[in-house]
Amino acid sequence: MRLRLLALFAAGLAFVMMVLSPLAALADGTTEPTEPTSTTSSTEEPADETGEDAEPVEPPDGPYITVVLLDSGNDDAPIVGVTLTVTAEDGTEVGSAVTNDEGRVIIETPERGAYEVVLDQDTLPEGTELSDPDDASITIQVRFDGPNPGLFPIGVEEVVAVPFVDRLVTALTSGVKFGLIVALAALGLSLIFGTTGLTNFAHGELITFGAVMTYVANRGFGLPVILSGVLAVAVSALFGWAQERGLWRPLRRRGTGLIAMMIVSIGLGLLLRNSFQYSIGSSRQSLSQYVSQGRRDYGFISLADKELAIILIALVTITVACVLLMKTRLGKAMRAVSDNPALSASSGMKVDSVIGAVWILGTALTGLAGVLLAINSQVNFLMGFKLLLLVFAAVTLGGLGTIWGALFGSMIIGVMVEVGPLFGVPSSIKEVGALVVLILVLLLRPQGILGRRERIG
């Protein structure tokens, strides 16, 4: 029997790898570098001085520097006849050229390295000038064969500062959205921990699993994003059932301790993470729909359609899950097993079946978090792993094993992460603010904000 269960779990992993393998080709796609264009602001028409030196130049085979000058004040008309000179680090002049009818110059470099590009301001058309005369030269790092574009800060318009209140409202809205995504994953983690006591370090990969399955269905099989998300949640639930039957249930029956099972979860997380990297690559991947959307005003907040959908889907799902846990027979059974598995078993309850249902529901909720995260941003093999610490922080902050605590802690974490940069926290480490709050709360109340008195799962 034990060998059959292990074989079942191995077959489940093999199925996942079989589905993911065709996408390995998608991960090898490369994108050609684009050439940014410099813009200028002009009050008059550029002078008509094309000259013989402004003829189109064929790009060389080796590395070269290219600059394009356009007049943003005249429908992006090219700036013709402007002289640019390139010098090496030792001051040696590499070459000089005049912008052609497209406003472009191409100057070949002998090798890779740093070069200075100087714009001759005297050759600018009448009425066109640099925003800052000191910006007449830029340094370009030539790193590869082909075009190495340069951008001159010409005609940069003054940016009007956004009021702090508006930025705070935007950050709070983003924090609520992010908190709801974290809450779905935290709800799944709290359910599994509450009924089994397992600290599952592979939970972050279950988030990634939902996102990757959405990407598989959308980009691999051409299905719409909405249908892909529904299928991803269903496959996530099936994967949770396979884990329980093929791995965790045999370990429990053998009397494996929670520490040993936690170490097994770390190994499972590493296996899944590397499988995701193999299948979709290490770069970020986008879904075929809802990549970029404009925002609409809803009173004093503005949201894109996909952001509004994410918030509504998360709220409805969390509400349904909480009602299921509090009002249904299955929910009462889950709470009974969570409180006392031995007493539940002695009263005739099928504990293994209840734990199986918990794994199905928990991984479905976690997979949905991955689906919404993929729609909100992009798919990456590390996305769940990076979110795992915040999910643990949310569950611990609210109270281990409590559903309401997980939801409450998730909202605090989400808001802290998004609002932190407004108060000086660097965006690259904005998660630090939420973790500092976690430390402070645990120093004052180790059991979390809600403790165990509100425990329902």
N, C-alpha and C positions, 0 to 999 in steps of 0.2 A: 504493500500500500504506500509505504514511504517513497519507494522508488518511482511509483506511478505519479505521485504528487510532484516530485522533483522533475520528472520528465515533462509534466504539464507546464511547470514554470519555465523550463528551458525552451519548450515549444513556443511559449508566449514571447519570450525574448527573441527567439529566431524569427517569429512573425514580424515583430517590430523592426528588426534589422532588415528583413526582406522588403518591408514597405519603405524604409528610409533609404535603402541603397540606391534606387534610381535617381534620387535627388543629389547624389554626390556630383553628378555632372553639372548641376545648376550652380554648385559652389565654386566651380572653376572659372565661371564667367568673369571677365575683366572689363573694366570701363576705361575708355580713352580719356586722358586728362583734358579738361576744358580750358580754354584760354580766357582769363578774365580780361575785360576791356576797361580802359581808363576813360573817364568822362570829363568833359570840361563844361564850364558855364560861360556863355558868350552873349553879349548884348547886340552884336552886329554879325552880318554874314562873314564867314571866313574869306580871307583874301584868295583870289584865284591865282595861285602860284604853284602849279603842278611841277613845271620844270622837267628837264630831261632826266634828273636824278630820281624822279618819283615813279619810275616804271616798276611794274610788278616784279618781284624777285622770287625765284623758285627756292623752296626750302632745301637746305643742304642735307646730306645723309647723316652727318654727325650731330653733335649738340649745337644748339643755337638759341639765341635770345630773341624773343619777339614781343613787341609792344604795339597795341592798337589804341589810337587816340580818337575819341568820338566826342561830338558836341551835343551834350544832353539838352542844351537850350535851343537847339535847332533840329529837333527830330533825329537825334543821333547821327548827324551828318559827320563824315570823316574829316579830321583835321589834316590838311595836306601841306606838305612843304616844311615840316618841323624836323630839325636836325637832332639826332641822338647819337651820342658817342659812348662806346664801351671801352673801359680800361681794366686791366688786370690788377691784382692786389699789389704788385710791385710798381704800379704806375704806368706800365707799358700800354699804349693804345692798341686795342685789339681790332677795332673797326668803327666806322661811322656810316650812318645812312640817313636818308630823308624819307619821311612818311609818304607813301604813294597815294593813289587815288582812293584806296580803301582806308587810309589813315594808318597803315601798317608799316613797320620796319622789321627786317629780319637780319640779324648780325650773327655770323658764325663765330663760335669760340673754339680755340685750339684744343681745349681739354675741359674736363669738369673742374669746378671750383667756384670761388666767389668772384663776382665781377661787379664793377660800379657802372651804372648807366646814368649819363648826364644829359639832361634836356636843355638845349640852347633856347633860353627864353626870348632872345632877340628874334628868333624865327617863328614865334607864335603869331597867328593872324592878329590883325588889329582888333582890339576890343576883347581879346581872349588872354587871360593871365592865370597864373597859378594862384591857388588859395593862399599859399605861403611861399614866398620866394626861396626860403631855405629848403623847400621840398623839390628842388630842381634835380636832385640826384637820388638814386635808390640803389641798394645792393641786392643782387639776385644770386641765389645759390643754384648753379647749374649742376644738377644731380643725375641727369639721364640724357641719352641720345634723343634728339627730336626737340620739340618746342619747350622752352623754359620761360613761361610768360612773366611779365612784369607789370606792375600797376602803379601809376603815378597818381598821387592825391590831388587831382586837379578839379576845381569846381565843386568841392564837397559842400553839400548844403548843411546848414546848421540844424542840428537835431534838437527838437523841442523836448525838454525834460518832461517825463510823465509824472504827474503828481503822486506822492507817496500813497495816498488813500487808494488811488486806482491800482497801483501796483500791489497793494496789500489785498484788495478784493480779488485780483487775478490770482495771486499766490494762494489765498484761502480756497478759491474754487478748485485750483489744481490740487491742493492738499486734500480736499474732500474726495475728489476723483481718485487720487492715488491711494488714499486711505481705504476706500471701498474695495479697490483691487486687492490691497494687502489683507483686508478683512475676509475676503473669500478664501484666500490661502490660509489665513490664521484660523478660520472656522474649521477647515479640513484638518489642520494640524491638531487643534484642540480636541476635536472629536476622537481622533486616533489615539492621542495621548490619554484622554480621559478614560477610554474603555480598555486600553491595553497597557498603559504606562510606558509605551515605547517612545523614546525621543528619536524621531526619524530624521536623520541628517540627509536622507535622499529626498526630502520633501521639496527642496528647491528644484530638483530635476523633474518632479511631477508638474511643477509650474511650467518648466521648459517643454515638457512632453505635450501639454495642451497647446502651446504656441507652435511647436514643430508639427504636430498633427494638423493644425490649421493650415500651416504653410504647405504641407504635403498635399492636402486636399485641394487647396487653392491654386498653387503653382504647378504641382505635379500632375493633378488630374483635371485642372481647369474648372473647378466648381466655384460658385459664388462664395464670397466671404461668409455670409450669414449661414449658408448650408455647411460650409467647411467648419465653422465654429460649432454647430450642433453636432456634427459627426465627431469632432475632436473631443467634445465633452463625453459623448457615448463611448469612444475608444478609451478615454481616460478612466471612466468607470470600469470598463472591462479589464483594463490593465491593473487597476486596484484589486479587483476580484482575483486575477491571476496571481498577483503578489501574495495575497492572503492565503490562497489555497496551496500555492507551490513553494512558498518560502516561510512566511511567518507562522502559519499554523503548525507545520512540522517542527519548527524550532520551539514553539510553546509546548507541544506535546512531549518533546524530549527534555523539558525542564530547563531550557537555556535561560540564563539570567538576562536581566535587562541591559546590563553593561555589555555583555557579549552581543546581544541583538543590536545595540546601538552601533557597535563596531561593524557588524554586518551591514547596517544601513549606510555607513560611510563607504564601504566597498561597493555597494550597489549604486550609490550616487556617482562614484568615480566611473563605474562601468557605463552608466547612462550618459554622463557628461561627455565622455570620449566618443560614445556612439553618435551623439548629436553632432559633435565636431566633425566626425568623419562624414556624416550624411549631408550636412548643409554648409560645412566649411566654417572658418573662424571669423569671417566678415559678417556684417549685418545684412540681413535679407528683408525685403519688403514684400508685402502682399500686393496683389494686382489691383486692389481697390482701396479706397479710403486712405490713400497715402498722405495726401495733403488736401485740406479743406479750409475754406474761409469761415470766419466766425460770424455768428448772428447775435444781435443784442437781445437779451432777455431781462429787461429792466436795467438794473445797475451792473449786471454781469454779462459777459459775452462768451459763447460756447460754440464750437463746431458741432455739426450734426453727430459726428461719431462720438464726441465727448459726452453729449447729452444722452446718446444711446447707452454708452458705457455706464453712466451714473444710474439710469433707470433700470437697466438689466441687473446691475449689482444690487440695487435696493430691493427689487422684486425677488431676486433669488435668495437674498439673506432673509427677507420676511417669510418666504415660503419655508425655508429651512428651519427657522425658529419655530414657526407654527407646527411643523412636522414633529419637531423634538418635544414640544410641550403638550400637544393635543392628541396625537395619534398613539395607537398601541405600540407601534414600532419605536416611537420616540420614548415612551415610558420604559420599554424593554432596554433601550440603550442606556437610559439613566440608571436603571436598576443594575445592569452589568457594570456600569461605571462606578457605582457606589460600593457594590460587594459582589464580585463574580462568583465566589464560592456559594454564598447564600442563594444567588439567582439560579445556579445550577442545581442545588439541592431542592429548590422549589419546583423543578421540572422545566425550567427555561433552557432552551438550546443556546448556550452561550456562544458556541462557535458560529452559529448562523447569525446571531446578532452582531458579532465582531465582523463577520463577512459583510453584512449590510453597512456597517460603519465605514469599512474600507471603501466600499463602492461609493457611498455618499461623500466621504471625505476626499477621495481622489477626483470625483466629478466636480466638486466645488473648486478644488485646486486647479484642475484642468481648465475650468472656466476662467479663473484668474489669469492663466497663461494666454487664453484666447483674447481676453480684453486687453491684456498688456501688449500682445502682438498687433492688435488693431490700433491701439493708442500710439505705439511707436514702431519698433521693428523687431524682427526675430533674430536672436543671437544665442549661441549654445551656452553662454554664461549668464543669461538673463535671470534664470531662476536661482542660480547659485548666488548672484549678487543680491537678490531679494531675500534670501534665506535668513540672513542675520536680522533684517527688519521684521520678518514674520516671527522669529523667535522672540525678538524684543517686544512685539505687540502682545503675544500670548503671555509672556512673563510679566509685562507691565500691568495687564488687566487682571491677571491671576491664572496660574496654571490649572488647566482642566475646566475652566469656566467659559461657557459660550459668550455670555454678556461681557465678561472681562476681555475676551479676544476681540470682540467688536469695538469696545470702548478703547482699548489699547491701540488698535489699528488706526482709529481716527486720530488719536493724539500723535502717533508716529507719522501718519501721512501729512498732517498739517505742519508739524515741526520740520519735516524734511523740506517742504516747499516754501515755508515762510522764513526759514533760517537765513537764506542768502540776503534777504532784505535787511537783516541786522548784522551784516558783516561776515557771515559764514561763507567761505569760498564755495562756489557751486560744485567744484570737483570733490569736495568732502562734506557735502551738505547733510549726509546721513549722520555725521558726528553729533549734531545738535540733538537729534532724537535719542541717540545712545546716551548722551549726558543726562537727559531727562530720565531715562530708564535707570541709570545708576542712582540718581538722587531719590527717586521714588522707592527703589528697593532698599536703600539705606534707611529710609523712614518707615517703610511698610514692606518687609521681605515677602509676604504672601501675595503682593500685588494690590492694585487698587480695590478690586472687588473681593479678593480672597476666595474663599470656598463657600461662602454662605449663599451666593446666587448661582451655585453650580447646577446646571441642567443637562450637562452632557459630558 
